[in-house]
Structures are given as C-alpha cells and as structure tokens.
C-alpha cells in the first residue's frame, strides 16, 4: 500500500505540469477582460463608461484579448474608444438582450481604430440600445485605406441595435460603421430606428423614420458580406460607398437580408468600374430607391422581393420610385426577382404612379433581364439612350397596369470597347 501511494503521488506530480501547460494563461492564448472587473455595474443607472474605458484600454494593449460583457445593462454617458495593437480582438456579450449597452450621448457607444488595418476584430452576442434621440454610432471600427489583407478583419455576429423600449422614438444615427476593412462579415445584425405606430403614416422627408443615416456602413471595405441581416427605418439600409479618385474595393454580397421602411435600401458605389456584386434572396421595401448601384460590373441581382413602400403613393412626379437603379453597370444579370407593392391601388388604373421597377442609365451595357415577375403598377424598365446591349427575355407581367418594355428584347446598340 505504501508503494502504491508513492506511485500515485509520482503520477500526479508528472501529470500536473502538463495540465497547467494546457491552460490559456500558460499557453499564451488570449486573455479575458471582464468589464465588471474594472468597476462596471450593469444596473442601467450607473455611468459605466469610465469602467468600460479602463477595461478596453487594458484589453487593447494585450495580445489576442477578449473584452467580456457579462449579463446586465451598462449605461454609457460618453463614447468609449481605443487604438488597437494589431492582434486579434473580441468584444463578446452573453447574448442579444442579455448583455446590453445603453447609449446616452450623441457620439455613440464604442469606437475602435486600427491604423494598420491589421487586427482581426469580432463583435458578437450583444445589444446596443439608444436611450436618447441621435445617439451617434453604436459601434465603429475604422482604419485608413491600406494594402491587401487576405483575411477577414471584422466579424459582427448576433448584434442587436435599436432604440430603448417599445414604442420608441430613440435611435442611433448609425448602427455599425466598418470603414476600410477587409472582407467584413455581418451575420444576424439587426438595426431598427424609430418604432412608433403613431408615426406610421408619415413618409415625408422630415419623418422621424429617416433620421438614422444608415443601418450598416461598409464604406471603403473590400468584399463585404451581409447574411441574414435586417435594417428597419433609416435613411439608408446598407451603404458600401467609396469616394475619391482611383480604383475602389471589389466584390460584395448580400444574402437573405432585409431593408424595410428606408428611403434607400442598398447603396453600392465605387469611383471606377469594379467587379462582382451579388444580391440574392433579399427583401427590399423602401420609399425612394430599393437597390442603387453605380460603377460595377459582373453583377447578379437574383431571387429578390422588391416592394414599394405603400406609405408613399408616388403619384407626384417629384417623388418617383425605382426598385433597381443602375448607373454605369455592365455585364450583369437581373433575374427571378418579384416586383410588387402592397398599395390597394396596385390593380387600378387610377391614380397613375411614378414607379419604375428597373432604371438603366449612364454607360450601362451588356445586361440580361430575364425571368422576373413585374406585378407592381408602373413601368417595368426604362433605359437611357446612352445604355446599350440590354437583353429582356421571358419576363412575366401579371398586372395589366404594368408598362412592359417595347419588345421582348430591347433594341441593342453597339457596345463600346471594354476598358
């Protein structure tokens, strides 16, 4: 028995160092920084911004750090910001509606800056609630334009952004702003602006519904992806815009995402004609423009449900509506989309509407428009004289108040030489 006991102790002594070496601290893996360890209370009443700032400073200075937001409501009366060191960084809550950040200032809640666009940042499982009107940007990750990054620099997953309470007239001016990131992925990100049934009839320019500037911004981002996202009540739902001279970022896709109650649903533009954009299986219900694309080639707009906002009748020529507006877009497919409006006058000749389902303008060329269902009263397709080689085939026009194209195939014009 004595020998057996000694043998057992020897085995424990040999095994113990191996077990300790596998723990995160000993292996050099990411460190966790809970905001509560730095003084955050999470009672919805105490200003937790100073505690968040202390925790964020410590986490941003570490390598492969995780900023933990336990269950609670954390009030921020000032924006919390940090400069990243260039390593992996995670901001993690315990779930939407469980880990909640209440923003009570006009600058926003959290802002990270990475001057090298090198860090890989993850934001997940957290809610941002505005507790005032115009609460700034809920979350921002910004970098100056940089060279190629063959990895994802930003992932936003399971994030809920809206005004506090229901009904509510509180809102963020922007939900998430990812600026000059590489391959950002937005998955199950939900943004809602003002939500008050007492205002539902107001579709004017001054409507509170359009005070939020944008739900999700990915300006200057290379190959942004949006999956299962939802933006409700904002001026613009999703914006991927690059300004200035020179080439813009390439690629981008939207899958199973929604833009409802916005003036503009999806806005994509680059200074030069850049390749690849896919918008697939999305639901767009807007007031002015559903999908607006400028200077893109090799686009696929397929399987989408395009709705015209019924709060705006569009009987005034000064307020037209375009489901899809293309400027200088070429070599693309618009197929298997449904164009519809919930207006009770949709199947009546009177009043006439200023509703164009597809507008092709600028130097757009080599587009195929096929297998769509045009069921909204108005004009199915309008092409500017400068557009060329527009093919229209096998579309359906079940609403007799739809003005179809003049023929099954638009008259082709000589296409200019490829750049």
C-alpha positions as CSV (number, residue, x, y, z in Angstrom):
1,X,0.0,0.0,0.0
2,X,2.8,2.4,0.8
3,X,4.4,1.7,-2.5
4,X,1.1,2.2,-4.3
5,X,0.6,5.6,-2.6
6,X,4.1,6.7,-3.6
7,X,3.4,5.6,-7.1
8,X,0.2,7.6,-7.2
9,X,1.9,10.8,-5.9
10,X,4.6,10.4,-8.5
11,X,2.0,10.1,-11.3
12,X,0.2,13.2,-10.0
13,X,3.5,15.1,-10.0
14,X,4.2,14.1,-13.6
15,X,0.7,14.9,-14.9
16,X,0.1,18.2,-13.1
17,X,2.6,20.3,-15.1
18,X,1.0,19.0,-18.3
19,X,-2.4,20.1,-17.2
20,X,-1.2,23.6,-16.2
21,X,0.6,24.0,-19.6
22,X,-2.7,23.5,-21.4
23,X,-4.5,26.4,-19.6
24,X,-4.8,29.6,-21.6
25,X,-2.6,31.6,-19.4
26,X,0.3,29.2,-19.6
27,X,-0.1,28.5,-23.3
28,X,0.0,32.2,-24.2
29,X,-3.6,32.3,-25.5
30,X,-5.9,35.3,-25.4
31,X,-6.6,37.0,-22.1
32,X,-10.1,37.8,-21.0
33,X,-11.0,41.2,-19.6
34,X,-14.5,41.4,-18.0
35,X,-15.8,45.0,-17.8
36,X,-17.2,44.2,-14.3
37,X,-13.6,43.5,-13.1
38,X,-12.9,47.2,-13.9
39,X,-15.8,48.6,-12.0
40,X,-18.8,48.3,-14.4
41,X,-22.0,47.8,-12.5
42,X,-24.5,46.9,-15.2
43,X,-27.6,48.2,-13.4
44,X,-28.8,50.6,-16.1
45,X,-28.4,53.6,-13.8
46,X,-24.7,53.9,-13.1
47,X,-22.5,55.5,-15.7
48,X,-20.2,52.6,-16.7
49,X,-18.3,54.5,-19.4
50,X,-15.2,55.0,-17.1
51,X,-15.1,51.4,-16.2
52,X,-15.6,50.3,-19.9
53,X,-12.7,52.7,-20.8
54,X,-10.4,51.1,-18.3
55,X,-11.3,47.6,-19.4
56,X,-11.0,48.5,-23.1
57,X,-7.6,50.2,-22.5
58,X,-6.2,47.0,-20.8
59,X,-7.7,44.7,-23.4
60,X,-6.5,46.8,-26.4
61,X,-2.9,46.7,-25.1
62,X,-2.9,43.0,-24.7
63,X,-2.4,40.3,-27.4
64,X,-5.4,38.2,-28.6
65,X,-7.7,39.8,-26.0
66,X,-11.4,39.2,-25.2
67,X,-13.4,42.1,-23.7
68,X,-16.2,40.3,-21.9
69,X,-19.6,42.0,-21.3
70,X,-21.5,39.9,-18.7
71,X,-25.3,39.9,-18.5
72,X,-26.6,43.4,-17.5
73,X,-27.5,46.8,-18.7
74,X,-24.4,49.1,-19.0
75,X,-25.1,52.8,-19.3
76,X,-22.5,54.8,-21.3
77,X,-22.8,58.6,-21.0
78,X,-19.7,59.1,-23.1
79,X,-18.2,57.1,-26.0
80,X,-15.5,54.6,-25.2
81,X,-12.6,54.4,-27.7
82,X,-9.3,52.6,-28.1
83,X,-6.4,52.2,-30.6
84,X,-5.8,48.5,-31.3
85,X,-2.4,46.9,-31.2
86,X,-2.9,44.9,-34.4
87,X,-3.7,41.4,-32.9
88,X,-7.0,39.5,-32.7
89,X,-9.6,41.3,-30.6
90,X,-13.0,40.1,-29.4
91,X,-15.9,42.0,-27.8
92,X,-18.3,39.3,-26.5
93,X,-21.5,39.5,-24.6
94,X,-23.7,36.7,-23.4
95,X,-26.5,37.2,-25.9
96,X,-28.8,39.7,-27.6
97,X,-31.0,41.3,-25.0
98,X,-28.8,39.8,-22.2
99,X,-25.6,41.9,-22.5
100,X,-27.0,45.3,-23.2
101,X,-25.2,48.6,-23.7
102,X,-27.3,51.7,-23.1
103,X,-26.0,54.8,-25.0
104,X,-26.9,58.2,-23.6
105,X,-24.7,60.6,-25.6
106,X,-24.6,61.9,-29.2
107,X,-21.2,60.4,-30.1
108,X,-22.0,56.7,-29.8
109,X,-21.1,53.7,-27.7
110,X,-17.9,52.0,-28.8
111,X,-15.2,53.0,-31.3
112,X,-12.0,51.1,-32.2
113,X,-9.3,52.4,-34.5
114,X,-6.6,50.3,-36.2
115,X,-4.2,52.4,-38.1
116,X,-2.7,49.4,-39.9
117,X,-6.0,47.6,-40.6
118,X,-4.2,44.5,-39.3
119,X,-6.3,43.4,-36.3
120,X,-9.0,40.7,-36.7
121,X,-11.9,42.1,-34.7
122,X,-15.0,40.2,-33.6
123,X,-18.2,41.7,-32.2
124,X,-20.8,39.2,-31.1
125,X,-23.8,38.5,-28.8
126,X,-24.5,41.9,-27.6
127,X,-27.3,44.6,-27.9
128,X,-27.0,48.3,-28.2
129,X,-29.9,50.4,-27.1
130,X,-30.2,54.2,-27.6
131,X,-31.8,55.9,-24.7
132,X,-32.0,59.3,-26.5
133,X,-32.6,60.6,-30.0
134,X,-29.5,60.8,-32.2
135,X,-27.2,58.6,-30.0
136,X,-24.4,58.6,-32.6
137,X,-22.7,55.4,-34.0
138,X,-23.4,52.3,-31.9
139,X,-20.2,50.6,-32.9
140,X,-17.4,51.8,-35.2
141,X,-14.2,50.1,-36.5
142,X,-12.1,52.4,-38.6
143,X,-8.8,52.2,-40.5
144,X,-7.2,54.3,-43.2
145,X,-7.1,52.7,-46.6
146,X,-4.4,50.0,-46.6
147,X,-2.9,47.3,-48.9
148,X,-4.1,43.8,-49.4
149,X,-5.3,41.7,-46.4
150,X,-6.0,38.1,-47.3
151,X,-8.0,37.5,-44.1
152,X,-11.1,38.9,-42.5
153,X,-10.5,42.0,-40.4
154,X,-14.0,42.3,-39.0
155,X,-16.9,39.9,-38.0
156,X,-20.1,41.2,-36.5
157,X,-22.4,38.4,-35.4
158,X,-25.7,38.3,-33.4
159,X,-25.8,42.1,-32.8
160,X,-29.0,43.9,-32.0
161,X,-29.1,47.8,-32.4
162,X,-32.2,49.8,-31.6
163,X,-34.0,52.4,-29.6
164,X,-34.7,51.5,-26.0
165,X,-38.3,50.5,-25.2
166,X,-41.3,49.8,-27.4
167,X,-42.7,52.0,-28.8
168,X,-39.7,54.2,-29.0
169,X,-38.5,57.4,-30.7
170,X,-34.9,56.9,-29.6
171,X,-32.4,55.9,-32.2
172,X,-28.7,55.7,-33.2
173,X,-27.7,57.8,-36.2
174,X,-25.7,54.7,-37.5
175,X,-25.7,51.1,-36.3
176,X,-22.4,49.7,-37.3
177,X,-19.7,51.6,-39.3
178,X,-16.9,49.5,-40.6
179,X,-14.5,51.7,-42.6
180,X,-11.8,50.4,-44.9
181,X,-11.9,46.9,-43.6
182,X,-11.1,43.7,-45.5
183,X,-13.7,41.0,-46.1
184,X,-16.0,42.1,-43.2
185,X,-18.9,39.8,-42.5
186,X,-22.1,40.9,-41.0
187,X,-24.2,38.0,-39.8
188,X,-27.6,38.3,-38.0
189,X,-27.1,42.1,-37.4
190,X,-30.4,43.8,-36.7
191,X,-30.9,47.6,-36.8
192,X,-34.1,49.4,-36.0
193,X,-34.6,53.2,-35.9
194,X,-37.7,54.9,-34.6
195,X,-40.5,52.5,-34.0
196,X,-43.7,54.2,-33.0
197,X,-47.1,53.2,-34.6
198,X,-48.4,56.7,-34.1
199,X,-46.0,57.9,-36.8
200,X,-46.6,55.1,-39.4
201,X,-48.4,57.4,-41.9
202,X,-45.5,59.8,-42.1
203,X,-43.4,59.2,-45.2
204,X,-42.2,62.8,-45.7
205,X,-38.5,63.7,-45.9
206,X,-38.8,65.0,-42.3
207,X,-40.2,61.8,-41.0
208,X,-38.5,60.5,-37.8
209,X,-38.2,57.1,-39.5
210,X,-35.5,58.5,-41.8
211,X,-33.4,60.3,-39.1
212,X,-30.9,57.4,-38.7
213,X,-28.4,58.0,-41.5
214,X,-27.7,54.3,-42.1
215,X,-28.2,50.9,-40.5
216,X,-24.9,49.3,-41.6
217,X,-22.0,51.2,-43.2
218,X,-19.1,49.3,-45.0
219,X,-17.6,52.2,-46.9
220,X,-14.2,51.5,-48.4
221,X,-14.4,47.8,-47.5
222,X,-13.1,45.1,-49.7
223,X,-15.6,42.2,-50.3
224,X,-18.2,42.9,-47.5
225,X,-20.7,40.2,-46.9
226,X,-24.2,40.6,-45.3
227,X,-26.1,37.5,-44.3
228,X,-29.4,37.3,-42.5
229,X,-29.3,41.0,-41.6
230,X,-32.2,43.3,-41.1
231,X,-32.5,47.1,-41.2
232,X,-35.7,48.8,-40.3
233,X,-36.5,52.5,-40.5
234,X,-33.4,54.5,-41.6
235,X,-32.5,56.8,-44.5
236,X,-30.3,54.1,-46.0
237,X,-30.3,50.5,-45.0
238,X,-26.8,49.3,-46.2
239,X,-24.1,51.5,-47.6
240,X,-21.0,50.3,-49.4
241,X,-19.6,53.5,-51.0
242,X,-16.0,54.5,-51.9
243,X,-15.3,58.1,-52.8
244,X,-12.3,59.8,-54.4
245,X,-10.1,59.1,-57.4
246,X,-8.7,55.7,-58.3
247,X,-10.0,52.2,-58.1
248,X,-12.4,51.2,-55.4
249,X,-12.7,47.9,-53.5
250,X,-14.0,44.9,-55.3
251,X,-16.6,42.2,-54.6
252,X,-19.5,42.1,-52.1
253,X,-22.6,40.1,-51.4
254,X,-26.0,40.3,-49.7
255,X,-27.8,37.1,-48.8
256,X,-31.3,36.8,-47.2
257,X,-31.1,40.4,-45.8
258,X,-33.8,43.0,-45.4
259,X,-34.2,46.7,-45.8
260,X,-37.7,47.8,-44.8
261,X,-39.0,51.3,-44.1
262,X,-35.9,53.0,-45.5
263,X,-35.6,55.7,-48.2
264,X,-32.7,53.8,-49.9
265,X,-32.3,50.1,-49.3
266,X,-28.9,49.1,-50.6
267,X,-26.4,51.7,-51.9
268,X,-23.3,50.5,-53.6
269,X,-20.9,52.8,-55.5
270,X,-17.2,53.0,-56.4
271,X,-15.2,55.6,-58.4
272,X,-14.2,53.2,-61.1
273,X,-15.9,50.2,-62.5
274,X,-15.1,47.3,-60.1
275,X,-16.1,43.6,-60.5
276,X,-18.6,41.4,-58.7
277,X,-21.6,42.1,-56.6
278,X,-24.3,39.6,-55.7
279,X,-27.7,40.5,-54.1
280,X,-29.6,37.3,-53.6
281,X,-32.9,36.4,-51.8
282,X,-33.3,39.8,-50.1
283,X,-36.5,41.7,-49.2
284,X,-36.3,45.4,-50.1
285,X,-39.2,47.7,-49.1
286,X,-38.3,51.4,-49.5
287,X,-39.5,54.8,-50.3
288,X,-37.1,56.3,-53.0
289,X,-34.8,53.5,-54.3
290,X,-34.6,49.9,-53.4
291,X,-31.2,48.9,-54.8
292,X,-28.8,51.6,-56.2
293,X,-25.6,50.6,-57.9
294,X,-23.0,52.7,-59.6
295,X,-19.8,51.7,-61.4
296,X,-19.9,47.9,-61.0
297,X,-19.5,45.0,-63.4
298,X,-20.4,41.3,-63.2
299,X,-23.4,41.9,-61.0
300,X,-26.1,39.3,-60.1
301,X,-29.4,40.6,-58.7
302,X,-31.5,37.4,-58.3
303,X,-34.4,36.0,-56.3
304,X,-35.2,39.3,-54.5
305,X,-38.6,40.6,-53.4
306,X,-38.8,44.3,-54.3
307,X,-41.6,46.2,-52.6
308,X,-42.5,49.8,-53.0
309,X,-43.3,51.5,-49.6
310,X,-47.1,51.9,-49.5
311,X,-46.9,54.9,-47.3
312,X,-45.7,56.9,-50.3
313,X,-48.2,56.7,-53.2
314,X,-45.7,58.1,-55.7
315,X,-48.4,59.9,-57.7
316,X,-46.3,63.1,-57.7
317,X,-43.7,63.3,-60.4
318,X,-41.4,64.9,-57.9
319,X,-41.3,61.7,-55.9
320,X,-40.6,58.8,-58.2
321,X,-39.6,55.4,-57.0
322,X,-37.1,53.0,-58.5
323,X,-36.8,49.4,-57.4
324,X,-33.4,49.0,-59.1
325,X,-31.3,51.9,-60.3
326,X,-28.2,51.1,-62.3
327,X,-25.6,53.7,-63.4
328,X,-22.6,52.6,-65.4
329,X,-23.2,49.0,-64.7
330,X,-22.3,46.3,-67.2
331,X,-22.1,42.5,-67.7
332,X,-24.8,41.6,-65.3
333,X,-27.9,39.5,-64.7
334,X,-31.2,40.7,-63.2
335,X,-33.3,37.5,-62.9
336,X,-36.0,35.8,-60.9
337,X,-37.0,38.9,-58.9
338,X,-40.5,39.8,-57.9
339,X,-41.7,43.4,-58.2
340,X,-44.7,44.2,-56.1
341,X,-46.4,46.8,-54.0
342,X,-48.9,46.4,-51.1
343,X,-50.8,49.5,-52.2
344,X,-54.6,49.0,-52.5
345,X,-54.5,50.8,-55.8
346,X,-51.9,48.5,-57.3
347,X,-54.5,46.9,-59.7
348,X,-56.4,50.1,-60.5
349,X,-55.6,52.4,-63.4
350,X,-56.2,55.5,-61.3
351,X,-54.2,57.1,-59.9
352,X,-51.2,56.6,-62.2
353,X,-47.9,56.3,-60.3
354,X,-44.3,57.3,-60.8
355,X,-42.9,53.9,-60.3
356,X,-40.1,52.4,-62.4
357,X,-39.0,48.9,-61.5
358,X,-35.7,48.9,-63.3
359,X,-33.9,52.1,-64.4
360,X,-30.7,51.6,-66.5
361,X,-28.8,54.8,-67.1
362,X,-25.3,56.1,-67.9
363,X,-23.0,53.9,-69.9
364,X,-24.6,50.7,-68.7
365,X,-24.3,47.8,-71.1
366,X,-24.5,44.1,-71.6
367,X,-27.2,43.4,-69.1
368,X,-29.7,40.5,-69.2
369,X,-33.1,41.0,-67.6
370,X,-35.0,37.7,-67.6
371,X,-37.5,35.5,-65.7
372,X,-38.7,38.4,-63.5
373,X,-42.3,38.9,-62.3
374,X,-43.3,42.6,-62.7
375,X,-46.5,42.8,-60.7
376,X,-46.4,46.4,-59.5
377,X,-48.3,49.1,-61.3
378,X,-45.9,51.3,-63.2
379,X,-43.1,51.0,-65.8
380,X,-41.2,47.7,-65.8
381,X,-38.0,49.0,-67.5
382,X,-36.6,52.4,-68.5
383,X,-33.2,52.5,-70.4
384,X,-31.4,55.8,-71.0
385,X,-30.3,56.4,-74.7
386,X,-26.7,56.0,-73.5
387,X,-27.3,52.4,-72.3
388,X,-26.6,49.6,-74.8
389,X,-26.9,45.8,-75.3
390,X,-29.8,45.4,-72.9
391,X,-31.5,42.0,-73.4
392,X,-35.0,41.4,-72.0
393,X,-36.4,37.9,-72.1
394,X,-39.1,35.7,-70.6
395,X,-40.4,38.0,-68.0
396,X,-44.0,38.0,-66.7
397,X,-46.4,40.9,-66.4
398,X,-49.4,39.6,-64.5
399,X,-50.6,43.1,-63.6
400,X,-52.3,44.7,-66.6
401,X,-51.3,48.1,-65.3
402,X,-47.6,47.4,-65.8
403,X,-46.0,49.1,-68.8
404,X,-43.7,46.4,-70.3
405,X,-40.7,47.1,-72.5
406,X,-41.4,47.8,-76.1
407,X,-40.4,44.3,-77.2
408,X,-39.1,41.0,-75.7
409,X,-35.6,42.2,-76.3
410,X,-34.5,45.8,-76.0
411,X,-33.0,47.2,-79.2
412,X,-29.3,46.5,-78.9
413,X,-26.8,49.3,-79.6
414,X,-23.1,48.9,-80.4
415,X,-21.3,48.3,-77.1
416,X,-18.2,50.4,-76.5
417,X,-14.9,48.7,-76.3
418,X,-14.0,47.2,-73.0
419,X,-11.7,49.3,-70.8
